[in-house]
Amino acid sequence: MKNACIVIRDKEQSFSGDEFEPVVAALIDGGYAPDPVLLVADDDVHAFAQALTDYKNSSNNLFVIAPGGAAAELRLRVCEILQAAIPQGWVVEKQKKLIACLAGSARGAEIAEKEVIPFLNAKYAVQHDRVVLRAVGAPADTVKAVLREAEQNSAGQLRVHLTESAGDQRFEIVYDNSTPKMLIDDVTRRLIVGLGDHVYAADDTPLNRRVIELLSLRGLKLSIAESFTGGGIAQKLIEVPGASKVLFESIVAYDNGSKMKRLGVHESTLRGKGAVSDDTAYEMAAGLIAGGDCDVSVATTGIAGPQSDGTDKPVGLCFLAVGTKETVYVYKYMYAGTRSEITRRAITQALYLLYKQLK
């Protein structure tokens, strides 16, 4: 099934894509990803009429997005050009082709989701479904490669949609009831193989829930010591029901005095290596284990910015440690972005390292 889209832009306004992106995202989520997407100036009557006719002839479904709240006016304009009957809803039918007229706004996205997509599904007797994979920190080049391979092998019968937040990546394979199961399984397998160890769930289980599930399954208790992430790891974990059964404690050791008093970090380590160092992260995680009340520990120390800590260490530098009763592993990372972006990225990575230790 071929879907196309025409976006009418207001020449008097700067164009950022914010107007139509929510609508396109709703279409993608609903299984009607448009390709191609054509921009047409609102005052170019001839170009719009030509594009409307061409895309109507070459596509099964055409989505036309107008600026702001001009969907009703757009519907009349489309019907006039195509000499079609004016529908009660937002979908114009002409020669067994469907043309949906939508506003480029949050309201337009809502109409697409709640009215247009159900209309199309009923018209085609289509049932959409999806396979979801979750991953952390897959490099941009790797992601680009696996998405390109998936597209090349999908024969246009399914779509892979990626959303990402603070390094947590969600790959959604959207297909309908006409898509062969063998193709769905093949594309899923290629994504899993291509993403490798970055994958933490072959379903839509979020990372915090996955960690709680593994701690419960292993019968382990977790302690957390956070410096620059300020309790963010604990906050993510306690969002999950049942966290109280596996989370023993969470300490925000922001001050060096707290690191020494609560966690047993040596003053010589703080003086010699600094609070943001691999040795400090190691001793924070080891101190939790030494307390004897937990089986696994995680610790964070870093520089979130916007200024450094008075040393020559750069903003974005962080050390994340995961400890067990046998050993402590320390990992060094450099993140770019705002203070919030850096800490959120470190929280995601710390949870992922904990997941890897538990799996």
Long-range contacts (C-beta under 8 A, 24 or more apart in sequence): 1-32, 1-60, 1-61, 1-124, 1-176, 2-58, 2-59, 2-60, 2-61, 2-156, 3-27, 3-32, 3-33, 3-34, 3-35, 3-59, 3-60, 3-61, 3-62, 3-63, 4-34, 4-35, 4-36, 4-37, 4-38, 4-55, 4-58, 4-59, 4-61, 4-62, 4-63, 5-34, 5-36, 5-37, 5-38, 5-62, 5-63, 5-64, 5-65, 6-37, 6-38, 6-40, 6-48, 6-51, 6-52, 6-55, 6-62, 6-63, 6-64, 6-65, 7-37, 7-38, 7-39, 7-40, 7-65, 7-104, 8-40, 8-41, 8-42, 8-48, 8-64, 8-65, 8-66, 8-67, 8-74, 9-39, 9-40, 9-41, 9-42, 9-67, 10-42, 10-67, 10-68, 11-41, 11-42, 11-43, 13-67, 15-39, 19-65, 19-67, 19-68, 19-104, 19-105, 20-65, 20-104, 22-105, 22-106, 22-108, 22-109, 23-63, 23-65, 23-102, 23-103, 23-104, 23-105, 23-108, 23-109, 23-112, 24-65, 25-109, 26-109, 26-110, 26-112, 26-113, 26-117, 27-63, 27-112, 27-117, 28-159, 28-161, 28-174, 29-113, 29-161, 29-172, 29-174, 30-112, 30-113, 30-117, 30-120, 30-128, 31-117, 31-126, 31-128, 31-159, 31-174, 31-175, 31-176, 32-61, 32-63, 32-117, 32-120, 33-159, 33-161, 33-174, 34-63, 42-67, 48-81, 49-81, 52-78, 52-81, 52-82, 52-99, 53-81, 53-82, 56-82, 56-94, 56-95, 56-97, 56-99, 57-97, 59-97, 60-97, 60-98, 61-97, 61-98, 61-99, 61-100, 61-120, 62-97, 62-98, 62-99, 62-100, 63-99, 63-100, 63-102, 63-112, 63-116, 64-99, 64-100, 64-101, 64-102, 65-102, 65-103, 65-104, 65-108, 66-101, 66-102, 66-103, 66-104, 67-103, 67-104, 68-103, 68-104, 68-105, 69-103, 69-105, 69-107, 70-103, 71-101, 71-102, 71-103, 71-108, 71-111, 74-101, 75-101, 89-115, 89-116, 89-119, 90-115, 90-116, 91-116, 91-119, 91-120, 98-123, 126-176, 126-177, 126-178, 127-176, 127-177, 128-174, 128-175, 128-176, 129-174, 129-175, 129-176, 129-177, 130-172, 130-173, 130-174, 130-175, 131-172, 131-173, 131-175, 131-184, 131-188, 132-170, 132-171, 132-172, 132-173, 132-201, 132-203, 132-204, 133-170, 133-171, 133-173, 133-188, 133-191, 133-192, 133-195, 133-199, 133-201, 133-202, 134-168, 134-169, 134-170, 134-171, 134-199, 134-200, 134-201, 134-203, 134-204, 134-205, 134-206, 134-207, 134-210, 135-168, 135-169, 135-171, 135-195, 135-198, 135-199, 135-200, 136-167, 136-168, 136-169, 136-198, 136-200, 136-207, 136-348, 136-349, 136-351, 136-352, 137-167, 137-169, 137-198, 137-348, 137-349, 137-352, 138-169, 138-195, 138-198, 142-194, 142-195, 142-198, 143-169, 143-195, 145-194, 146-190, 146-191, 146-194, 146-195, 149-190, 149-194, 150-187, 150-190, 150-191, 153-183, 153-186, 153-187, 153-190, 154-183, 154-187, 155-183, 157-183, 158-183, 158-184, 158-187, 160-187, 160-191, 166-341, 166-344, 166-345, 166-347, 166-348, 167-345, 167-348, 167-349, 167-352, 168-206, 168-207, 168-348, 169-198, 170-204, 171-195, 197-356, 200-352, 200-355, 200-359, 207-236, 207-348, 207-351, 207-352, 207-355, 208-236, 208-237, 208-239, 208-240, 208-351, 209-240, 210-355, 211-237, 211-351, 211-354, 211-355, 211-358, 212-237, 212-240, 212-242, 212-243, 212-246, 214-355, 214-358, 214-359, 215-246, 215-296, 215-358, 216-242, 216-245, 216-246, 218-295, 218-358, 220-246, 220-294, 220-295, 220-296, 220-358, 221-246, 221-247, 221-248, 221-293, 221-294, 221-295, 221-296, 222-246, 222-247, 222-248, 222-294, 222-295, 222-296, 222-297, 222-298, 222-354, 223-248, 223-249, 223-250, 223-251, 223-288, 223-289, 223-291, 223-293, 223-294, 223-296, 223-297, 224-249, 224-250, 224-251, 224-288, 224-297, 224-298, 224-299, 225-250, 225-251, 225-253, 225-262, 225-263, 225-284, 225-285, 225-287, 225-288, 225-297, 225-298, 225-299, 225-300, 226-250, 226-251, 226-252, 226-253, 226-299, 226-300, 227-252, 227-253, 227-254, 227-259, 227-275, 227-284, 227-299, 227-300, 227-301, 227-302, 228-254, 228-276, 228-300, 228-301, 228-302, 228-303, 228-304, 228-318, 228-343, 228-346, 229-300, 229-302, 229-343, 229-346, 229-347, 229-350, 230-254, 230-343, 232-343, 232-344, 232-347, 233-298, 233-300, 233-347, 233-350, 233-351, 236-347, 236-351, 237-351, 248-293, 248-294, 249-288, 249-293, 249-294, 251-288, 253-284, 259-283, 259-284, 262-287, 263-287, 263-288, 263-299, 264-290, 274-309, 274-311, 274-313, 275-301, 275-309, 276-301, 276-302, 276-303, 276-309, 276-311, 276-313, 276-317, 276-318, 276-319, 277-301, 277-319, 278-319, 278-330, 278-332, 280-319, 281-319, 281-320, 281-321, 281-330, 282-321, 282-328, 282-330, 284-321, 285-321, 285-322, 285-323, 285-328, 285-330, 286-323, 286-328, 288-323, 289-323, 289-324, 289-325, 289-328, 295-324, 295-325, 296-322, 296-323, 296-324, 296-354, 296-357, 296-358, 297-321, 297-322, 297-323, 297-324, 297-328, 298-322, 298-323, 298-350, 298-353, 298-354, 299-323, 300-346, 300-347, 300-350, 302-333, 302-342, 302-346, 304-339, 304-342, 304-343, 305-338, 305-339, 305-342, 306-338, 306-339, 315-342, 316-342, 318-342, 318-346, 320-346, 320-349, 320-350, 320-353, 322-350, 322-353, 322-354, 322-357, 324-357, 329-353, 329-357
